[in-house]
Amino acid sequence: MNNESQLLIKEATINSILRLVMNDQNSKNALSNKMISALIDAIAFANDDNSIKVIVIASKGNVYSAGHDLKEITQARKGLDDGESFFKELFRSCSVLMQADQKLSELTAATSIASTDTLYLVSGGTSKQITAATAFSTLPMAVGFGGKVSVTGTNTMTAPGAVDLTTNITLLSNPSTAGTLTIAVGTEGQIKIIIMTSTNGNPLQLDDANLAVDLVTFDTVVDTATLIYIDSKWHYIGVTATVTV
């Protein structure tokens, strides 16, 4: 049978994804008894196939689905029982359909996502798969903050040396001696905050070829520098410490 003549088209499974395509364009893909029955049978088949991990229900035409088939329902009302037996069967089959997808009910709730996890997407009727890392690194989005924002991850330095880039904030506390701070190559867009919380009379100077300026000097309590790594250099975007250009 030609696919175009089938009420429900079962496309070949690709990447563990089964696409079921409703194909009753004359009725706007209405959920008739035949359509509901076809969906139930197809999903039941997929539930028994361990190679199928995802079921996508799509449709042909410019309407996804008009919902229940009102013509069919109206015709049923003309029966001797005013459609009672029809409606009982309709409600039963709808209940079966809504509970048919065991693939969904068997999913385990997640509280986190790994960069290597795979996301399954449907766009323009085409199924896609993409890793979480790729999706969120390439998806442009505006970020809004509606409440308090907390920046965590702090380390403390008590002597000259290399600034730790594995934390967001470095506190300079009572340096044992004056001297130089260095800062290594960061990652594009990385932000680093450096704060002097106490001086002990010993100033510290951030001096490194990776800086876009010559020096940043911390010699007063609450001297700060907020840096961002862009185009292979650390640039300051907010500073109360002394900057030498």
KOLZA-632112 format. One record per atom (N, C-alpha, C): residue number from 1; atom name; x, y, z. Coordinates in Angstrom, 3 decimals, decimal comma. Layout:
// residues N
    nr   atom       east      north         up
   NUM     CA          X          Y          Z
...
// end
This chain:
// residues 245
    nr   atom       east      north         up
     1      N      0,847     -1,207      0,000
     1     CA      0,000      0,000      0,000
     1      C      0,870      1,239      0,000
     2      N      0,513      2,212     -0,830
     2     CA      1,256      3,469     -0,879
     2      C      1,109      4,217      0,429
     3      N      2,224      4,769      0,925
     3     CA      2,178      5,501      2,193
     3      C      1,137      6,605      2,182
     4      N      0,979      7,270      1,018
     4     CA      0,091      8,421      0,957
     4      C     -1,368      8,029      1,165
     5      N     -1,689      6,731      1,005
     5     CA     -3,068      6,280      1,187
     5      C     -3,321      5,740      2,584
     6      N     -2,302      5,658      3,410
     6     CA     -2,443      5,128      4,757
     6      C     -2,951      6,209      5,707
     7      N     -3,821      5,799      6,631
     7     CA     -4,346      6,728      7,620
     7      C     -3,243      7,193      8,564
     8      N     -2,353      6,271      8,952
     8     CA     -1,226      6,583      9,837
     8      C      0,031      5,985      9,223
     9      N      0,987      6,832      8,926
     9     CA      2,229      6,391      8,298
     9      C      3,276      6,146      9,380
    10      N      3,851      4,957      9,377
    10     CA      4,946      4,634     10,297
    10      C      6,250      4,735      9,511
    11      N      7,019      5,776      9,777
    11     CA      8,269      5,978      9,050
    11      C      9,361      5,087      9,627
    12      N     10,397      4,866      8,850
    12     CA     11,517      4,048      9,305
    12      C     12,157      4,662     10,543
    13      N     12,528      3,814     11,478
    13     CA     13,144      4,283     12,717
    13      C     14,573      4,740     12,443
    14      N     14,885      5,984     12,841
    14     CA     16,220      6,546     12,661
    14      C     16,719      7,053     14,007
    15      N     17,925      6,644     14,383
    15     CA     18,510      7,064     15,667
    15      C     17,574      6,769     16,835
    16      N     16,938      5,612     16,793
    16     CA     16,034      5,146     17,849
    16      C     14,757      5,970     17,959
    17      N     14,453      6,773     16,925
    17     CA     13,251      7,614     16,928
    17      C     12,254      7,069     15,908
    18      N     11,024      6,803     16,364
    18     CA      9,943      6,375     15,478
    18      C      9,009      7,556     15,259
    19      N      8,756      7,891     13,990
    19     CA      7,813      8,960     13,661
    19      C      6,520      8,344     13,150
    20      N      5,406      8,679     13,825
    20     CA      4,075      8,284     13,386
    20      C      3,427      9,526     12,790
    21      N      3,026      9,438     11,530
    21     CA      2,516     10,617     10,831
    21      C      1,035     10,423     10,510
    22      N      0,171     11,226     11,131
    22     CA     -1,259     11,191     10,833
    22      C     -1,474     11,715      9,417
    23      N     -2,282     10,976      8,646
    23     CA     -2,399     11,289      7,218
    23      C     -3,870     11,240      6,775
    24      N     -4,694     12,013      7,430
    24     CA     -6,110     12,124      7,043
    24      C     -6,417     13,599      6,806
    25      N     -5,814     14,127      5,756
    25     CA     -5,901     15,569      5,517
    25      C     -7,315     16,031      5,188
    26      N     -8,138     15,153      4,615
    26     CA     -9,516     15,539      4,305
    26      C    -10,325     15,842      5,561
    27      N     -9,935     15,223      6,668
    27     CA    -10,617     15,458      7,943
    27      C     -9,745     16,246      8,910
    28      N     -8,707     16,929      8,353
    28     CA     -7,790     17,716      9,184
    28      C     -7,156     16,856     10,278
    29      N     -6,884     15,585      9,937
    29     CA     -6,252     14,642     10,873
    29      C     -7,029     14,525     12,186
    30      N     -8,358     14,522     12,054
    30     CA     -9,213     14,404     13,239
    30      C     -9,006     13,053     13,912
    31      N     -9,231     13,027     15,217
    31     CA     -9,057     11,798     15,988
    31      C    -10,333     10,964     15,907
    32      N    -10,513     10,336     14,764
    32     CA    -11,633      9,417     14,576
    32      C    -11,338      8,120     15,305
    33      N    -12,333      7,242     15,363
    33     CA    -12,109      5,943     15,999
    33      C    -10,988      5,189     15,296
    34      N    -10,956      5,280     13,960
    34     CA     -9,920      4,572     13,211
    34      C     -8,539      5,158     13,492
    35      N     -8,457      6,494     13,582
    35     CA     -7,162      7,120     13,851
    35      C     -6,658      6,769     15,248
    36      N     -7,566      6,827     16,227
    36     CA     -7,184      6,493     17,601
    36      C     -6,722      5,044     17,680
    37      N     -7,458      4,154     17,012
    37     CA     -7,091      2,735     17,024
    37      C     -5,732      2,517     16,372
    38      N     -5,478      3,215     15,258
    38     CA     -4,195      3,078     14,574
    38      C     -3,047      3,570     15,445
    39      N     -3,253      4,675     16,164
    39     CA     -2,224      5,198     17,057
    39      C     -1,946      4,226     18,206
    40      N     -3,013      3,673     18,779
    40     CA     -2,837      2,718     19,884
    40      C     -2,016      1,516     19,432
    41      N     -2,356      0,979     18,257
    41     CA     -1,652     -0,209     17,760
    41      C     -0,185      0,107     17,465
    42      N      0,067      1,269     16,867
    42     CA      1,440      1,632     16,503
    42      C      2,298      1,863     17,748
    43      N      1,731      2,529     18,744
    43     CA      2,482      2,789     19,976
    43      C      2,725      1,490     20,741
    44      N      1,729      0,600     20,753
    44     CA      1,901     -0,699     21,415
    44      C      3,033     -1,486     20,759
    45      N      3,100     -1,426     19,427
    45     CA      4,189     -2,081     18,705
    45      C      5,535     -1,491     19,115
    46      N      5,604     -0,160     19,214
    46     CA      6,856      0,510     19,576
    46      C      7,277      0,176     21,004
    47      N      6,304      0,006     21,875
    47     CA      6,630     -0,326     23,268
    47      C      7,342     -1,668     23,381
    48      N      7,051     -2,567     22,446
    48     CA      7,667     -3,899     22,473
    48      C      9,001     -3,944     21,740
    49      N      9,390     -2,822     21,142
    49     CA     10,641     -2,762     20,381
    49      C     11,670     -1,970     21,180
    50      N     12,633     -2,659     21,757
    50     CA     13,630     -2,005     22,608
    50      C     14,554     -1,067     21,844
    51      N     14,584     -1,187     20,532
    51     CA     15,439     -0,285     19,747
    51      C     14,814      1,103     19,605
    52      N     13,521      1,223     19,883
    52     CA     12,828      2,510     19,787
    52      C     12,840      3,185     21,152
    53      N     13,434      4,367     21,223
    53     CA     13,548      5,105     22,478
    53      C     12,617      6,322     22,518
    54      N     12,265      6,835     21,343
    54     CA     11,456      8,058     21,266
    54      C     10,371      7,868     20,216
    55      N      9,155      8,317     20,530
    55     CA      8,048      8,282     19,576
    55      C      7,617      9,710     19,297
    56      N      7,642     10,102     18,032
    56     CA      7,186     11,423     17,613
    56      C      5,900     11,260     16,813
    57      N      4,843     11,953     17,232
    57     CA      3,581     11,918     16,492
    57      C      3,471     13,210     15,700
    58      N      3,544     13,083     14,389
    58     CA      3,482     14,240     13,489
    58      C      2,240     14,124     12,622
    59      N      2,119     15,005     11,626
    59     CA      0,955     14,946     10,741
    59      C      1,289     15,585      9,406
    60      N      0,517     15,229      8,399
    60     CA      0,625     15,861      7,095
    60      C     -0,441     16,943      6,971
    61      N     -0,191     17,907      6,090
    61     CA     -1,154     18,972      5,887
    61      C     -0,854     20,191      6,725
    62      N     -1,719     21,189      6,623
    62     CA     -1,488     22,450      7,335
    62      C     -2,158     22,511      8,694
    63      N     -2,790     21,409      9,120
    63     CA     -3,399     21,323     10,451
    63      C     -2,857     20,078     11,137
    64      N     -2,317     20,267     12,337
    64     CA     -1,776     19,091     13,051
    64      C     -2,893     18,102     13,312
    65      N     -3,940     18,537     14,010
    65     CA     -5,123     17,709     14,236
    65      C     -6,269     18,603     14,666
    66      N     -7,451     18,331     14,105
    66     CA     -8,640     19,116     14,457
    66      C     -9,267     18,654     15,766
    67      N     -8,676     17,647     16,401
    67     CA     -9,265     17,109     17,632
    67      C    -10,220     15,982     17,295
    68      N    -11,190     15,748     18,154
    68     CA    -12,136     14,657     17,906
    68      C    -12,927     14,903     16,622
    69      N    -13,287     13,817     15,972
    69     CA    -14,014     13,885     14,706
    69      C    -15,475     14,224     14,981
    70      N    -15,840     15,498     14,854
    70     CA    -17,199     15,945     15,197
    70      C    -18,243     15,364     14,254
    71      N    -17,890     15,135     13,000
    71     CA    -18,836     14,523     12,068
    71      C    -19,175     13,105     12,522
    72      N    -18,165     12,386     12,951
    72     CA    -18,364     11,024     13,437
    72      C    -19,216     11,028     14,698
    73      N    -18,961     11,978     15,594
    73     CA    -19,726     12,088     16,839
    73      C    -21,183     12,449     16,544
    74      N    -21,397     13,389     15,627
    74     CA    -22,763     13,795     15,271
    74      C    -23,534     12,631     14,672
    75      N    -22,878     11,855     13,817
    75     CA    -23,526     10,703     13,208
    75      C    -23,906      9,668     14,258
    76      N    -23,039      9,493     15,255
    76     CA    -23,312      8,503     16,299
    76      C    -24,542      8,859     17,118
    77      N    -24,807     10,153     17,283
    77     CA    -25,977     10,592     18,057
    77      C    -27,293     10,153     17,414
    78      N    -27,237      9,793     16,141
    78     CA    -28,458      9,382     15,443
    78      C    -28,794      7,921     15,679
    79      N    -27,952      7,221     16,421
    79     CA    -28,189      5,813     16,692
    79      C    -29,360      5,582     17,632
    80      N    -29,755      4,309     17,747
    80     CA    -30,901      3,966     18,591
    80      C    -30,667      4,305     20,053
    81      N    -29,427      4,271     20,498
    81     CA    -29,107      4,591     21,904
    81      C    -28,591      6,012     22,048
    82      N    -28,857      6,838     21,037
    82     CA    -28,405      8,238     21,044
    82      C    -26,885      8,364     21,163
    83      N    -26,205      7,339     20,721
    83     CA    -24,748      7,391     20,702
    83      C    -24,082      6,940     21,991
    84      N    -24,848      6,383     22,937
    84     CA    -24,267      6,007     24,243
    84      C    -23,136      4,995     24,092
    85      N    -23,369      3,948     23,294
    85     CA    -22,334      2,916     23,150
    85      C    -21,102      3,488     22,444
    86      N    -21,354      4,393     21,487
    86     CA    -20,238      5,024     20,781
    86      C    -19,372      5,827     21,747
    87      N    -20,035      6,625     22,582
    87     CA    -19,274      7,474     23,503
    87      C    -18,529      6,654     24,548
    88      N    -19,107      5,570     25,017
    88     CA    -18,420      4,711     25,976
    88      C    -17,140      4,152     25,360
    89      N    -17,246      3,715     24,098
    89     CA    -16,075      3,168     23,413
    89      C    -15,052      4,273     23,132
    90      N    -15,539      5,474     22,794
    90     CA    -14,638      6,600     22,532
    90      C    -13,841      6,962     23,781
    91      N    -14,541      7,058     24,922
    91     CA    -13,843      7,407     26,172
    91      C    -12,845      6,315     26,557
    92      N    -13,235      5,042     26,318
    92     CA    -12,325      3,938     26,652
    92      C    -11,064      4,002     25,796
    93      N    -11,255      4,194     24,486
    93     CA    -10,099      4,204     23,587
    93      C     -9,209      5,422     23,837
    94      N     -9,812      6,569     24,178
    94     CA     -9,007      7,754     24,505
    94      C     -8,151      7,502     25,742
    95      N     -8,741      6,830     26,733
    95     CA     -7,999      6,515     27,953
    95      C     -6,829      5,583     27,646
    96      N     -7,088      4,601     26,796
    96     CA     -6,023      3,672     26,414
    96      C     -4,913      4,413     25,680
    97      N     -5,283      5,308     24,766
    97     CA     -4,287      6,051     23,999
    97      C     -3,422      6,925     24,898
    98      N     -4,052      7,620     25,854
    98     CA     -3,297      8,513     26,735
    98      C     -2,336      7,765     27,634
    99      N     -2,609      6,477     27,892
    99     CA     -1,736      5,690     28,759
    99      C     -0,877      4,703     27,967
   100      N     -0,943      4,792     26,643
   100     CA     -0,294      3,778     25,811
   100      C      1,211      3,906     25,773
   101      N      1,728      5,121     25,885
   101     CA      3,161      5,340     25,676
   101      C      3,972      4,982     26,916
   102      N      4,335      3,714     27,012
   102     CA      5,152      3,261     28,135
   102      C      6,547      3,858     28,081
   103      N      7,012      4,248     26,903
   103     CA      8,344      4,846     26,781
   103      C      8,422      6,103     27,639
   104      N      7,317      6,844     27,688
   104     CA      7,300      8,073     28,473
   104      C      7,189      7,765     29,958
   105      N      6,316      6,844     30,331
   105     CA      6,109      6,555     31,747
   105      C      7,321      5,889     32,378
   106      N      8,182      5,269     31,542
   106     CA      9,356      4,584     32,077
   106      C     10,553      5,515     32,243
   107      N     10,431      6,765     31,776
   107     CA     11,554      7,693     31,910
   107      C     11,824      7,996     33,375
   108      N     13,066      8,157     33,719
   108     CA     13,471      8,480     35,089
   108      C     13,678      9,980     35,211
   109      N     13,039     10,567     36,219
   109     CA     13,177     12,015     36,420
   109      C     14,634     12,368     36,707
   110      N     15,111     13,449     36,101
   110     CA     16,500     13,873     36,273
   110      C     16,549     15,206     37,003
   111      N     17,571     15,375     37,819
   111     CA     17,764     16,647     38,527
   111      C     18,971     17,409     38,000
   112      N     19,656     16,826     37,016
   112     CA     20,816     17,492     36,427
   112      C     20,994     16,977     35,005
   113      N     21,870     17,635     34,260
   113     CA     22,131     17,226     32,883
   113      C     23,632     17,308     32,627
   114      N     24,148     16,321     31,933
   114     CA     25,570     16,290     31,604
   114      C     25,779     16,836     30,200
   115      N     26,977     17,350     29,949
   115     CA     27,263     17,953     28,640
   115      C     27,157     16,937     27,510
   116      N     27,346     15,639     27,834
   116     CA     27,307     14,604     26,798
   116      C     25,908     14,012     26,619
   117      N     24,947     14,410     27,445
   117     CA     23,582     13,896     27,312
   117      C     22,992     14,325     25,968
   118      N     22,168     13,474     25,396
   118     CA     21,562     13,757     24,096
   118      C     20,136     14,258     24,258
   119      N     19,815     15,351     23,566
   119     CA     18,467     15,894     23,544
   119      C     17,849     15,564     22,187
   120      N     16,565     15,196     22,198
   120     CA     15,862     14,911     20,958
   120      C     14,891     16,049     20,668
   121      N     14,977     16,614     19,459
   121     CA     14,195     17,778     19,084
   121      C     13,410     17,486     17,816
   122      N     12,294     18,219     17,652
   122     CA     11,528     18,146     16,415
   122      C     11,401     19,556     15,876
   123      N     11,839     19,769     14,639
   123     CA     11,795     21,085     14,031
   123      C     11,304     20,959     12,597
   124      N     10,179     21,626     12,300
   124     CA      9,649     21,576     10,946
   124      C      9,343     20,170     10,468
   125      N      8,926     19,293     11,400
   125     CA      8,602     17,923     11,036
   125      C      9,799     17,010     10,946
   126      N     10,994     17,541     11,219
   126     CA     12,223     16,743     11,157
   126      C     12,746     16,476     12,561
   127      N     13,070     15,224     12,838
   127     CA     13,615     14,847     14,146
   127      C     15,117     15,094     14,164
   128      N     15,604     15,619     15,270
   128     CA     17,025     15,910     15,399
   128      C     17,526     15,430     16,748
   129      N     18,807     15,181     16,833
   129     CA     19,423     14,907     18,122
   129      C     20,667     15,771     18,255
   130      N     20,914     16,241     19,482
   130     CA     22,017     17,159     19,722
   130      C     22,461     16,983     21,170
   131      N     23,754     17,122     21,426
   131     CA     24,222     17,011     22,805
   131      C     23,857     18,287     23,565
   132      N     23,741     18,158     24,877
   132     CA     23,412     19,317     25,711
   132      C     24,475     20,395     25,577
   133      N     25,748     19,975     25,503
   133     CA     26,842     20,950     25,396
   133      C     26,700     21,785     24,138
   134      N     26,407     21,133     23,014
   134     CA     26,273     21,851     21,749
   134      C     25,036     22,741     21,755
   135      N     23,938     22,233     22,281
   135     CA     22,683     22,998     22,287
   135      C     22,833     24,305     23,045
   136      N     23,401     24,236     24,235
   136     CA     23,446     25,424     25,074
   136      C     24,629     26,341     24,757
   137      N     25,593     25,827     24,009
   137     CA     26,717     26,694     23,639
   137      C     26,406     27,505     22,385
   138      N     25,450     27,037     21,588
   138     CA     25,147     27,718     20,325
   138      C     23,786     28,397     20,315
   139      N     23,020     28,232     21,391
   139     CA     21,666     28,786     21,426
   139      C     21,701     30,195     21,988
   140      N     21,424     31,218     21,162
   140     CA     21,427     32,592     21,678
   140      C     20,230     32,821     22,574
   141      N     20,459     33,408     23,716
   141     CA     19,349     33,648     24,632
   141      C     19,665     34,827     25,531
   142      N     18,610     35,534     25,925
   142     CA     18,748     36,622     26,890
   142      C     18,510     36,043     28,283
   143      N     19,357     36,416     29,218
   143     CA     19,239     35,918     30,581
   143      C     18,735     37,039     31,472
   144      N     17,645     36,798     32,172
   144     CA     17,095     37,806     33,081
   144      C     17,177     37,322     34,518
   145      N     17,462     38,228     35,432
   145     CA     17,553     37,896     36,845
   145      C     16,432     38,629     37,574
   146      N     15,527     37,867     38,156
   146     CA     14,393     38,473     38,843
   146      C     14,581     38,572     40,342
   147      N     15,626     38,020     40,879
   147     CA     15,844     38,044     42,323
   147      C     17,315     38,203     42,641
   148      N     17,701     37,765     43,834
   148     CA     19,087     37,879     44,265
   148      C     19,990     36,963     43,436
   149      N     21,143     37,493     43,039
   149     CA     22,123     36,706     42,295
   149      C     23,339     36,488     43,182
   150      N     23,728     35,244     43,356
   150     CA     24,878     34,924     44,193
   150      C     26,000     34,355     43,335
   151      N     27,212     34,918     43,483
   151     CA     28,393     34,393     42,804
   151      C     29,171     33,593     43,838
   152      N     29,330     32,328     43,612
   152     CA     30,000     31,457     44,583
   152      C     31,322     30,967     44,025
   153      N     32,096     30,323     44,882
   153     CA     33,402     29,805     44,498
   153      C     34,495     30,792     44,839
   154      N     35,060     30,662     46,037
   154     CA     36,031     31,640     46,548
   154      C     37,291     30,949     47,034
   155      N     38,425     31,589     46,792
   155     CA     39,673     31,132     47,411
   155      C     40,403     32,340     47,992
   156      N     41,325     32,123     48,905
   156     CA     42,055     33,199     49,573
   156      C     43,550     33,082     49,295
   157      N     44,196     34,235     48,967
   157     CA     45,642     34,279     48,775
   157      C     46,255     35,117     49,898
   158      N     47,315     34,620     50,486
   158     CA     47,990     35,334     51,567
   158      C     49,432     35,679     51,208
   159      N     49,769     35,535     49,933
   159     CA     51,126     35,833     49,469
   159      C     51,080     36,030     47,961
   160      N     52,093     36,652     47,387
   160     CA     52,165     36,784     45,927
   160      C     52,122     35,408     45,275
   161      N     51,680     35,377     44,026
   161     CA     51,630     34,095     43,323
   161      C     50,608     34,124     42,210
   162      N     50,246     32,949     41,724
   162     CA     49,312     32,821     40,605
   162      C     47,871     32,872     41,102
   163      N     47,068     33,688     40,438
   163     CA     45,644     33,781     40,767
   163      C     44,950     32,495     40,333
   164      N     44,135     31,937     41,217
   164     CA     43,436     30,678     40,956
   164      C     42,251     30,928     40,019
   165      N     42,255     30,302     38,851
   165     CA     41,168     30,491     37,885
   165      C     40,090     29,417     37,989
   166      N     40,207     28,538     38,976
   166     CA     39,171     27,524     39,161
   166      C     38,052     28,037     40,061
   167      N     38,227     29,230     40,647
   167     CA     37,177     29,844     41,449
   167      C     36,769     31,160     40,791
   168      N     35,610     31,678     41,152
   168     CA     35,136     32,939     40,587
   168      C     35,719     34,160     41,299
   169      N     35,989     33,996     42,606
   169     CA     36,432     35,128     43,422
   169      C     37,722     34,760     44,143
   170      N     38,704     35,671     44,110
   170     CA     39,933     35,512     44,894
   170      C     40,018     36,649     45,893
   171      N     40,191     36,302     47,171
   171     CA     40,342     37,284     48,241
   171      C     41,822     37,411     48,587
   172      N     42,318     38,655     48,621
   172     CA     43,699     38,924     49,025
   172      C     43,662     39,319     50,492
   173      N     44,181     38,454     51,350
   173     CA     44,035     38,658     52,794
   173      C     45,391     38,655     53,489
   174      N     45,743     39,814     54,113
   174     CA     46,972     39,931     54,906
   174      C     48,184     39,322     54,206
   175      N     48,564     39,834     53,036
   175     CA     49,734     39,267     52,345
   175      C     50,962     39,274     53,245
   176      N     51,706     38,178     53,243
   176     CA     52,899     38,065     54,092
   176      C     54,028     38,939     53,589
   177      N     53,953     39,321     52,316
   177     CA     54,976     40,184     51,724
   177      C     54,390     40,860     50,499
   178      N     54,941     41,985     50,133
   178     CA     54,535     42,634     48,895
   178      C     55,073     41,830     47,715
   179      N     54,413     41,967     46,554
   179     CA     54,922     41,217     45,408
   179      C     53,959     41,235     44,238
   180      N     54,143     40,261     43,368
   180     CA     53,427     40,234     42,091
   180      C     52,447     39,068     42,023
   181      N     51,283     39,393     41,463
   181     CA     50,292     38,370     41,153
   181      C     50,348     38,094     39,651
   182      N     50,218     36,836     39,265
   182     CA     50,148     36,484     37,845
   182      C     48,782     35,859     37,569
   183      N     48,384     35,903     36,316
   183     CA     47,094     35,310     35,941
   183      C     47,267     34,587     34,606
   184      N     46,834     33,354     34,563
   184     CA     47,043     32,520     33,378
   184      C     45,980     32,807     32,308
   185      N     46,114     32,121     31,204
   185     CA     45,132     32,214     30,124
   185      C     43,784     31,692     30,621
   186      N     42,716     32,432     30,348
   186     CA     41,383     31,999     30,758
   186      C     40,648     31,352     29,611
   187      N     39,340     31,156     29,802
   187     CA     38,477     30,677     28,730
   187      C     37,638     31,852     28,242
   188      N     37,308     31,858     26,965
   188     CA     36,590     32,988     26,367
   188      C     35,304     33,292     27,142
   189      N     35,210     34,561     27,591
   189     CA     34,030     34,986     28,332
   189      C     34,103     34,753     29,827
   190      N     35,186     34,147     30,312
   190     CA     35,323     33,879     31,748
   190      C     35,441     35,181     32,531
   191      N     34,819     35,205     33,691
   191     CA     34,881     36,379     34,568
   191      C     35,623     36,012     35,846
   192      N     36,492     36,906     36,301
   192     CA     37,250     36,702     37,525
   192      C     37,170     37,961     38,375
   193      N     36,879     37,786     39,660
   193     CA     36,781     38,911     40,600
   193      C     37,889     38,782     41,638
   194      N     38,661     39,859     41,838
   194     CA     39,741     39,868     42,825
   194      C     39,459     41,002     43,818
   195      N     39,501     40,680     45,105
   195     CA     39,175     41,655     46,153
   195      C     40,254     41,610     47,235
   196      N     40,748     42,786     47,626
   196     CA     41,678     42,852     48,764
   196      C     40,853     43,106     50,028
   197      N     40,885     42,147     50,948
   197     CA     40,103     42,275     52,178
   197      C     40,919     42,826     53,344
   198      N     42,241     42,686     53,265
   198     CA     43,142     43,267     54,275
   198      C     44,543     43,323     53,675
   199      N     45,313     44,365     54,076
   199     CA     46,586     44,603     53,377
   199      C     47,816     44,147     54,132
   200      N     47,803     44,271     55,464
   200     CA     48,996     43,970     56,269
   200      C     50,164     44,862     55,852
   201      N     49,804     45,978     55,150
   201     CA     50,843     46,912     54,711
   201      C     51,625     46,443     53,511
   202      N     51,179     45,361     52,878
   202     CA     51,920     44,799     51,745
   202      C     51,052     44,839     50,478
   203      N     51,332     45,748     49,551
   203     CA     50,569     45,818     48,308
   203      C     50,917     44,658     47,372
   204      N     49,943     44,305     46,553
   204     CA     50,151     43,270     45,548
   204      C     49,814     43,848     44,175
   205      N     50,618     43,506     43,186
   205     CA     50,398     44,012     41,834
   205      C     50,114     42,856     40,877
   206      N     49,001     42,975     40,164
   206     CA     48,683     42,006     39,125
   206      C     49,420     42,432     37,863
   207      N     50,383     41,624     37,458
   207     CA     51,263     41,997     36,352
   207      C     51,511     40,750     35,512
   208      N     50,928     40,731     34,320
   208     CA     51,062     39,522     33,503
   208      C     50,827     39,879     32,036
   209      N     51,477     39,157     31,152
   209     CA     51,306     39,393     29,716
   209      C     49,894     39,095     29,247
   210      N     49,144     38,344     30,050
   210     CA     47,773     38,013     29,679
   210      C     46,792     39,143     30,001
   211      N     47,285     40,208     30,663
   211     CA     46,450     41,371     30,967
   211      C     46,420     42,327     29,790
   212      N     45,262     42,982     29,595
   212     CA     45,154     43,996     28,540
   212      C     45,732     45,327     29,003
   213      N     46,044     45,466     30,313
   213     CA     46,687     46,674     30,854
   213      C     48,039     46,272     31,444
   214      N     48,836     47,257     31,832
   214     CA     50,163     46,936     32,362
   214      C     50,096     46,368     33,770
   215      N     49,408     47,099     34,664
   215     CA     49,384     46,709     36,083
   215      C     48,019     46,997     36,691
   216      N     47,653     46,163     37,678
   216     CA     46,530     46,470     38,568
   216      C     47,081     46,323     39,984
   217      N     47,076     47,433     40,729
   217     CA     47,694     47,441     42,058
   217      C     46,637     47,412     43,144
   218      N     46,795     46,449     44,068
   218     CA     45,906     46,318     45,224
   218      C     46,697     46,742     46,464
   219      N     46,384     47,905     47,027
   219     CA     47,126     48,350     48,215
   219      C     46,215     48,919     49,291
   220      N     44,909     48,846     49,081
   220     CA     43,944     49,378     50,039
   220      C     42,823     48,363     50,234
   221      N     42,349     48,286     51,483
   221     CA     41,225     47,384     51,764
   221      C     40,053     47,744     50,849
   222      N     39,392     46,714     50,328
   222     CA     38,278     46,760     49,370
   222      C     38,698     47,234     47,988
   223      N     39,998     47,265     47,670
   223     CA     40,397     47,395     46,277
   223      C     39,869     46,160     45,535
   224      N     39,237     46,395     44,399
   224     CA     38,659     45,281     43,643
   224      C     38,992     45,407     42,166
   225      N     38,922     44,289     41,475
   225     CA     39,036     44,267     40,009
   225      C     38,160     43,135     39,500
   226      N     37,241     43,471     38,604
   226     CA     36,415     42,456     37,938
   226      C     36,904     42,365     36,500
   227      N     37,392     41,197     36,143
   227     CA     38,035     40,994     34,848
   227      C     37,212     40,039     33,983
   228      N     37,322     40,215     32,658
   228     CA     36,703     39,287     31,718
   228      C     37,724     38,929     30,651
   229      N     37,764     37,651     30,301
   229     CA     38,750     37,177     29,320
   229      C     38,130     37,181     27,928
   230      N     38,603     38,080     27,083
   230     CA     38,104     38,230     25,716
   230      C     39,289     38,388     24,772
   231      N     39,252     37,688     23,657
   231     CA     40,290     37,814     22,619
   231      C     41,706     37,665     23,181
   232      N     41,884     36,623     23,980
   232     CA     43,209     36,243     24,492
   232      C     43,798     37,216     25,513
   233      N     42,969     38,072     26,100
   233     CA     43,444     38,995     27,129
   233      C     42,400     39,132     28,241
   234      N     42,905     39,450     29,453
   234     CA     42,029     39,796     30,568
   234      C     41,787     41,300     30,542
   235      N     40,522     41,698     30,380
   235     CA     40,145     43,110     30,379
   235      C     39,379     43,415     31,663
   236      N     39,529     44,628     32,197
   236     CA     38,769     44,970     33,406
   236      C     37,439     45,600     32,997
   237      N     36,354     45,186     33,669
   237     CA     35,031     45,750     33,403
   237      C     34,509     46,509     34,620
   238      N     35,261     46,431     35,706
   238     CA     34,935     47,190     36,911
   238      C     36,132     47,136     37,850
   239      N     36,571     48,298     38,359
   239     CA     37,783     48,279     39,162
   239      C     37,813     49,468     40,120
   240      N     38,250     49,205     41,363
   240     CA     38,547     50,292     42,300
   240      C     40,025     50,269     42,662
   241      N     40,717     49,192     42,262
   241     CA     42,167     49,146     42,423
   241      C     42,798     50,111     41,429
   242      N     44,094     50,377     41,593
   242     CA     44,787     51,324     40,713
   242      C     45,230     50,611     39,434
   243      N     44,815     51,166     38,299
   243     CA     45,154     50,573     36,998
   243      C     46,205     51,410     36,310
   244      N     47,278     50,757     35,861
   244     CA     48,303     51,409     35,061
   244      C     48,207     50,912     33,646
   245      N     47,868     51,797     32,730
   245     CA     47,690     51,408     31,334
   245      C     49,017     51,413     30,601
// end
